[in-house]
Amino acid sequence: MPWWCVYILRCRGGFLYTGSTNNLEKRLQDHARGTGSRFVRSRLPFVLVKTIACDSQNQAMSLESHLKMLGKNRKIQMVDLNLDAAGYLTILNKEKDGNAAKT
């Protein structure tokens, strides 16, 4: 069974890129060669700043989606936390539910 994870890269200019994969080494090589994503390709070089192991592809995709919705400052705060995927999703779902209740 593949090992899924969500990863965050800090790219040139301080930009943050969030992705998910079941082969982190290959994905990072793809990004470094400029074949991983247009976003990263146009902002090389990059540094891997966070890897979050996930229980499944669904969990990885859900966490990636939630993280991509965050602004840069909030994403930086999340990078500094040391949680598992379920912990991140708990926080992000509570924030999402809280924001929905305010509207």
N, C-alpha and C positions, 0 to 999 in steps of 0.2 A: 504494500500500500504506500503511495507517495506521501511524503512529508510536505505539508502545505505551510506557508508562512506569508506574512505581510511584512514588507520592508519599506523603509523610508531612506531616501537618499538626499543629501544636501548637495546641491549643484552649484556651479559657478553663479555668482551674484546672490547667493544665499537662498535660492529657490529650493523648495522641498518637493520631492516627487514621491508619491506613494504607489506601490504596486503589490501584487501577490503572485506567487509562483510555487511550483512543486519541485523546482530545481534551482535553488538560489545561486549556486556557483555558475551555472550556465547563463542564467538571466543577467548576472552582473557582468559576465564576459560579453554578452550581447550588448549591454548598455555601453561598455567600455569601447567596443568596436563601432559604436554608432548605429547598431541594428536593433536595439531594444525598444526604443520609442523616440518619436520626433522631439518630444519635450526635452528628454535628457540629451539627445544628440545635439541639440542646439545650445546646451548649457554645460558641456563638458569642461573640466573634469568634475567628478562627483566623489563623495565619501559616503559610505554606508553608515548611517547613524542609529538605526534601530532595526531589529529583526524580532518579530513576534510569532512564535510557533502557534499553529492552529490545529484543531482536531480534524478538520475536514475542509474540502474545497468550498463548501457553502459558508462555513464560518470565516474562512479567509476572504471570500468575496464580500461578505457582509461587513466585516471589519474594514476592509479596503474602502468600500463605498462610504461608510460613516466617516472615516478619516479624511477622505477627499472632500467632504462637505465642510470641513473646518477651515477657518481662516489660519493664516500663517502663525500668528501668536498662540492660538489655542493648540495648534498642531505641535508647536515647540514645547508647550507645557505637557502634552501627552507623551512626547519623546522622552521627557525627563522622568516619567513614571516607570516603575518596575512592576508591571502587572502581566498576567497571562492574558490570552485573547478574550476569555470570558470576562475577566475584570474590566478590560477596556470596553467591551460591548455593553456591560452593565452601566458604566459611567455614561457612555455615549447615548444609550437608549434613554436613560433618565434625563439627560440634557435635552434630547429631542422631544421627549414627552413634556418636559417643562416648558419648552419653547412653544409647543403646539397649544398648551393650555393658556398661554399668555395672549395668543392671537384671537 
